Amino acid sequence: MRIIPAIDIINGQCVRLSKGDYNTSKVYNTNPVEVAKQFEDAGIKYLHVVDLDGAKSKQIVNAKTLEQIATQTNLQIDFGGGIKTVSDITTAFNSGAKQVTVGSIAATEPKLFLEWLETYGSDKVILGADCKQRKIMTQGWLDSADTDVLEFIQSYEQKGVQYSIVTDIEKDGMLSGPAIELYKEIIANSTVKLIASGGLTTVEELYKLKEIGCEGVIIGKAIYEGKITLKELSELC
């Protein structure tokens, strides 16, 4: 199972939210590149970068920060937030992303999402499945697509999607434990490689996610709040 720390960006700074609420934004470091280098120094190979400004404004905003992280580290970056057009997805890859996570477009413009999947490949385009009470949420978690998360994933699995990041928004940033039962249900009913995101608090939970079959796990606030240390992640990696 891949260990994937997260850097969420607002105004070029490393922040975390609670339940996706922008009003709860807390700055942990004003220099995301510095944070990324700390992850790399701990032996971590992967990084999840989210442009929260982009998610809200419907276009990529923090491409420069992505480029700085990509050029100053060797981390394999997947990038999401604000990817709404061909120009956006091109910008993300040109700025150094190895993969992109696309959620809102997959929910609202499936034809365009499938075009990107075919153009860039299922190893490059990750399906973002952010949900609240099982319903897919879009536009920086501000709108609901009224689609069940499992049905959403299954529909795209049939069309070639390999990877999906699944976030239970009500757990995100709450340090209350991941959505184990939801992940077990998805893994049991699809072959998509599931990357868990949201709520992780302890190393023990990492082992549980590995046990149920998650391909990767994204870790955010647990690192920044010291619940899981970089030393512990280094040993796991």
Rosetta blueprint (number, residue, H / E / L):
1 M L
2 R E
3 I E
4 I E
5 P E
6 A E
7 I E
8 D E
9 I E
10 I E
11 N L
12 G L
13 Q E
14 C E
15 V E
16 R E
17 L E
18 S E
19 K L
20 G L
21 D E
22 Y E
23 N E
24 T E
25 S E
26 K E
27 V E
28 Y E
29 N E
30 T L
31 N L
32 P H
33 V H
34 E H
35 V H
36 A H
37 K H
38 Q H
39 F H
40 E H
41 D H
42 A L
43 G L
44 I L
45 K L
46 Y E
47 L E
48 H E
49 V E
50 V E
51 D E
52 L H
53 D H
54 G H
55 A H
56 K H
57 S H
58 K L
59 Q L
60 I L
61 V L
62 N L
63 A H
64 K H
65 T H
66 L H
67 E H
68 Q H
69 I H
70 A H
71 T H
72 Q H
73 T L
74 N L
75 L L
76 Q E
77 I E
78 D E
79 F E
80 G E
81 G L
82 G L
83 I L
84 K L
85 T L
86 V H
87 S H
88 D H
89 I H
90 T H
91 T H
92 A H
93 F H
94 N H
95 S L
96 G L
97 A L
98 K L
99 Q E
100 V E
101 T E
102 V E
103 G L
104 S H
105 I H
106 A H
107 A H
108 T H
109 E L
110 P H
111 K H
112 L H
113 F H
114 L H
115 E H
116 W H
117 L H
118 E H
119 T H
120 Y H
121 G L
122 S L
123 D L
124 K L
125 V E
126 I E
127 L E
128 G E
129 A E
130 D E
131 C E
132 K E
133 Q L
134 R L
135 K E
136 I E
137 M E
138 T E
139 Q L
140 G L
141 W L
142 L L
143 D E
144 S E
145 A E
146 D E
147 T E
148 D E
149 V H
150 L H
151 E H
152 F H
153 I H
154 Q H
155 S H
156 Y H
157 E H
158 Q L
159 K L
160 G L
161 V L
162 Q L
163 Y E
164 S E
165 I E
166 V E
167 T E
168 D E
169 I L
170 E L
171 K L
172 D L
173 G L
174 M L
175 L L
176 S L
177 G L
178 P L
179 A L
180 I H
181 E H
182 L H
183 Y H
184 K H
185 E H
186 I H
187 I H
188 A H
189 N L
190 S L
191 T L
192 V L
193 K E
194 L E
195 I E
196 A E
197 S E
198 G L
199 G L
200 L L
201 T L
202 T L
203 V H
204 E H
205 E H
206 L H
207 Y H
208 K H
209 L H
210 K H
211 E H
212 I H
213 G L
214 C L
215 E L
216 G E
217 V E
218 I E
219 I E
220 G L
221 K H
222 A H
223 I H
224 Y H
225 E L
226 G L
227 K L
228 I L
229 T L
230 L H
231 K H
232 E H
233 L H
234 S H
235 E H
236 L H
237 C L
